[in-house]
Amino acid sequence: MLALFAVWSSNVATPINCRATPLALRLGTASESSMTVASGMSCAIIIHHGSATLEALSVETAPNHGNLSPRGHTGVNYRPMPGFAGEDFFAIALKGRLNSHEGTMVVRVRVAVQ
């Protein structure tokens, strides 16, 4: 059975399973992003690479309160440890090439686990 609910009051808090800012690949730069995820849920950071070729994705700084799993060369999935709520942080590096330009983009992600 499918149930639909409507929220009419702006004072009612609604649960957030995953909210992350998608990023565009910019070789040779550092970028910051944020993510909000419900405790126990998985959330993805996705890097849109356009016509660039992605050669490698590495974890520069592992999260203290969760785990990362790669999404191919397009980003990572973050899952907080069971029962954890609070702030976490991680950083990934994407190495790629666009035409004759080769470089790396480092993405630092601040996570709010609710």
N, C-alpha and C positions, 0 to 999 in steps of 0.2 A: 504494500500500500504506500502510495506517495503522499506526503503531507507538505503543504505549502504554508509558510508563515509570513506575515507582513509585520514590519515594525513601523509604528506610526509616530512614536515619540523619539525625538533626537536625544533624549536623556537615557535611553536604554542602550546598554553596552552590548554589542554583538561580538561573538567570538571570531577571531582571526586565525585561520589555519596556516596561511602562508602569504606574506606580502614581501616581495623583493623587487628592487629596482633593476630592470634590464639595462645592460650597458652595451655600447658600441666599441669595438676593438679599435684602439688607437696605439699603434706600435710606438715604443720609445717613451711611454708616459706612465705615470702612476695615477690611479683613480681610487676614489672612495665610494662605497656603496653601503646601503643599510638593508636589513632584513628583519621582519617581525614574524615569529613563528609560534604556534601553540606547542606547549610542552608535549613531547612524544610524537610530534608530526614531522614530516620531512618537508624541506623547502629548497628550491633551486635558485642559484644565481646563474643567469644565462647571458653569455657574451655573444652578441651578433657580430659576425666577422665579415659580412658583405662578400666582396670578391677576394679578400685576403686568404692565404693558405695558412692554416694553423698547424704547426709542427709538433708542439709539445705543450702540456699543461702540467704544472708542478705546484705542490703546496709549499709555500714559503714559511708560513706560520700556521701550525695546526691549532684548532680550537681547544680550549681547556675543558669545556663542558659538553662536547658533542663529537660527532664523527663526520667526516667528509667522504663522499664517494664521487668519482668522476662521472660526468655526462659526456663521454667521448672527449672531444676537444672544444666543447661549447660551454663548459662551466662545471659546476659541482652541485651535488645535493648535500645539504647540511641536515643532520638529525641530532637534536639535543639528547643528552643522557636522560633515561627515564626519571621522572620526578624533579628534574632541574627546572628552575624558573629564575630568570635574572639576565645579566649581560654576558655576552661571549664575544669573541673576536677571532677572525682568521684572515689569512692573506694567501692569494694564489698568483701565479705568474703564467702568462700565456706567451709563448714564443711563436712568431709567425713571419710571413713574408707577403709584401704587396708589391708587385712588379719587381724592381731591383732593390727595394728597401726591405731590410730585415731588422727586426727588433723584438723587444719584449714589453709587454704591458703588465704591470703589477696592480692587482686589485685588492684593496684592504676593505674587509667587510665587518661592520659592527652589527651584532645580532642582539635583538631583544626577544627573549623567550618568555612567553606568558603562560 
